[in-house]
């Protein structure tokens, strides 16, 4: 297990420094090791699969990311329960990947699910804002989308420097006609 943890740490460090393609083999090897040690729904396995899915998304391999995220969602729901707050990040990522694939109608349901969980859980307000803004983007021009984006703006403003880039993105989105 320590080797897999080290591989995850190395992959994470590379990813944080923008070396996404170099990071991927570390996560893949860690996943292979953890799958050899634990059952598929074990948190140690699923967490690495989630990180690998996020990495795939950052590399614009959206179909591959979505396939992994669906596995993560099923495993987390089975092991943690369908209403566990750890699923917020997963459903948010599923919705975003569906949006990147142009499947905006399909993206609404997982984003609504993420938002419902986020609003009933004690989670970081920035995560709630991220979910609102993602949902606003897939809903397109509508009163509800603008309301969600304005709510995200308020949370990003309250978060200060750590959400500056997100605030700029939602502000630019709201400025569009």
C-alpha positions, 0 to 999 in steps of 0.5 A: 500500500505504501508504494501505491501511496507514493505513486499517487503523491508523485502523480499529484505533484506532477499534475499540480505542476502541469505535467498531466501526461507525465502524471497519468502513468503514476496514477495508473500504476497506483490503481493497478496496485490497489486493485490487486490488494483491495476489492473494487469498491474499496475507498483506496481504489476508488479515490485513485480512480477518481483522481485518474478521471479528473486527470483525464478530464484536464487532458480533455479526454472527456469520454475516458474521464466520464467512464471512470467517473461513472465507475466512481459514482457507482462505487461510492454510492455502494460503499458510502450511500447515495446521499453521502457528501463525497458524491458531490465532487463526483456528480459535479465532475460527471456533469462537467464532463457531459457538458464538455462532450456537448451532452448538456441535457444529460449534464443537468441531472448529475449537477442537480444531484450534486447541488441538492447534496451540497445544499444539505451538507456541511461543505465548502461554500466554494464547492457549492458555488462551483456546482451552481456555476456548472449547472448555470453553464449547462442550463444556458441562457435562462433566469434560473441559470443567471440566478445560480451564477449570481449565487456563485458570484456571492460565494466566490466574493466571500471566499476571497483570493482563493476563488479569484479565478472562479469569480472572474469566470462567472463574472465574464459569463454573466456579462455575456448577453 
